[in-house]
Structure formats: C-alpha cells, structure tokens
Amino acid sequence: MINLLPQAEKKQLRREYWLRLAIVVLAIVFMLEMFPLLLFVPTYYALFTSTRDLADSITERKALTPTDDAELERSLASVKREIGLLAFTSGVQDVPPSVLIEEIVLQKPQGIELTAFAYQKGESATLQVSGVALTQEDLLAFRRNIQANQRVLEFKYGSSFITQKANIPFSAAISFK
C-alpha cells in the first residue's frame, strides 16, 4: 500500500515510523533503567542506616574507653582491689555455716536423727547440734566421724545421755579451727 503513495508522503511516513520506533526504544530503555533503581533504593537505604548505626555504636564505645593510660591503670587497680575483697581464703571464718552443717550431716551414722542446729561465730566457729540416737554406739561412731574431720577443733557431748541405752536425746558442741 505504501507504494501507491507519492514520494513526499512516503518519506514523511518513514520519518514518523522511525520516530515512533525511537520513542518506543527510549521508553523501553527508560523502563529498564528504572527497574534496577527501584530495586536498589531500598537496599541502599538499609545499608545506609546500618552503617550509621554502627558508626554511632563505635563513637559510643570510644567515649566509654579510657583515653589516658593513668586512668586505665587506676581503674584496673580498683577492680583488682575489689576482686581481692571477694577472694576465698582457707580459714573456717570464710566457710559458710551451710557447708559446716552439710559436713556434719554427711558424717552422721544411720542411727542418729539430727533435730536442731545452732551456729555461733566468734574466735572459732561453733556449731551446736541436737538430736536423737538409737544407741550409745551410734553416738560414739558419730563422735569418731566428726573428730576425723580436719576442720574440727573440739567435740563435746552434753552429759544427759550417759545413763540411757536406747532413743537417747543428745546435744553436742562442735568447735571448728
């Protein structure tokens, strides 16, 4: 059909065709450029905010770290002093009463029931124990077991149990080193 048109109109029609084709190509190129832009903007924003947060975190940490060596040494010395106060020493004064009571309970024979404990802290720690023993042999075994402990300084029974043979109520004072 184009062959039936005069030459001037053919030229104008071809120019319009190429112009339309160029506009379509430019529109496609523009869309291809916009697609990655739409994908990368949120990623850029996320990276920007995380970088800013990390930079803020670094500046906060720099503010908290001592800048002067003398200040650092003073801080370290005070921490060492505080740790020294919390350090464990080997004396009985540093042993909590629960540990001493646990040692006593673990060393009692089967025939002894302990009913009461009283702890007194002085020059040496003293633990008073009350209970009931089935026989005198159980009381003697209890005394031997307790005196075998290296922390025990002295073990004394009250005198009320000597005349009884069974179900003997007793009280004992145990002094620790």
Protein Blocks (a to p, Z undefined) as FASTA:
>chain_A
ZZmpcfklmmmmmmmmmmmmmmmmmmmmmmmmmmmmmmmmmmmmmmmmmmmmmmmmmmmm
mmmpcfbfklmmmmmmmmmmmmmmmpccfbfklpcfklmmmmmmmmpcfkbccfbdcddd
dfbccdddddddfblklmmmmmmmmmmpmklmbdcddfklmmpmbhpacddddddZZ
